[in-house]
Amino acid sequence: DKRREQLAKVLTASREDLRKDGLRAGLERGVIAAMPPINLSGGLPALVAGLQERAPLADRVQQWAGQPVSPMTSDEAAATARMLSALPMDQKGAAVSALSSAISPQQAGALARQMDAQDKPLALALAAGSSKTTQGRTVAELILRGAQVAKDRGVKEDTQAEFGVRATLAKEVGDSVPAAARADVIDAARLIYLAKQGEGQTISAAGAVRLAIGGDYDVAKYSGINVIR
């Protein structure tokens, strides 16, 4: 019984370490031998290069852990979030897209989870990856612009419980995506909707949801890229 209790404690600690800082957990347990540093002060090119170097290591830890692992430590992710948040809006979307394009969608989702508590819109934008609209704009940029519109109250958002923007989007999503992703998809679609409104354009609820998901929203086709929880 004591042995089982000890093993249970070790397993619980390992899961918690993986959730908070998967790459470091893999390093401490010998899954990877080393973790090359990322130059956080070298700007976007250095960050992209660092992520590309770390990506195979995150893949190795993922195989061991059985779950997606971020190529950054939690401290690095927090520092990167602060750097991205400080960029002008016209640069922020492109930077987020460049970072997510440097790694796999699963790794981008894991990195987004690390940033979620600190900056939710940024996490949603990162989880959207390099998806683009038919006009060639990145979905990440729309999400970030929508967050700015909401913050500045640039448009009058309909917040009615039954017929408001969020309620309409929630009805559109319905049960078409897994429960774990539903709230994030609705959040992303709302910001996309507000971004379009802020630019004096219109977008349907279906169009906003499709952009948030990255394609047609069918459970059988859903990729899970936008899941950041």
C-alpha positions, 0 to 999 in steps of 0.5 A: 500500500505504501509503495502504491501510494508513493507511485501515485504521488510520483505520477501526480507530480509528473502530470502536474509538471507536464501540464505546467512545463512539459519540456523541462519535465522531459529534461529533468526525467532524462527524456531529452539530454539538453535544451538549447537556449532561446534568444529572447532578446534577439527579436522575431527571427531569433525566436523562430529559429529557437522554436525550430531547434526546440521542435524535435525535442518537444516531439520526443517529450510528447511521445513519452508524455502522450500529450502535446508539449510546448517547445518553450518553458513556462518562463520563456512563454510568459516573456514571449507573451509580454514581447508580443503584447508590446508590438504594434497591432500591424506587427503583432498578427504577423509575428504570432503567425510566424511563431505558430508556423515554425512549429506543429499545430499541436505544439502551437496549441500547447504554447497557447495554453502556457500563455492563456492565463496571461493573455487570452486573445494572444493565446487564441491567436496563436492557436489559430496558427497560420490560417488565413482568410480568402483575402489573405489576412491571418486569422490571428490578426483578426482575433487580436484586432477584435480584442483591441476593438473590445478593449477600446469599445470601438463598436457597440456590441450586442450582449443580449443573453439570447440574441447577442453576438456571443449567444448567436455564435454559440448557437451557430457552433452548437455541438459541432466541435468537441466540448473542450474546444467549444468555449475557445472557438466561441471566444475566437469567433466573437473577436473575429466578428468584432474585428470586422465590425470595427472595420465597418464590414459585416461577417455572418456568424457562420463565417466567423465560426468557420474562420475560428475553426479553420474550415468547415465545422464538422466533428469528423473533420475538426482538427482540434487546433483551436483547443488551448485548455 
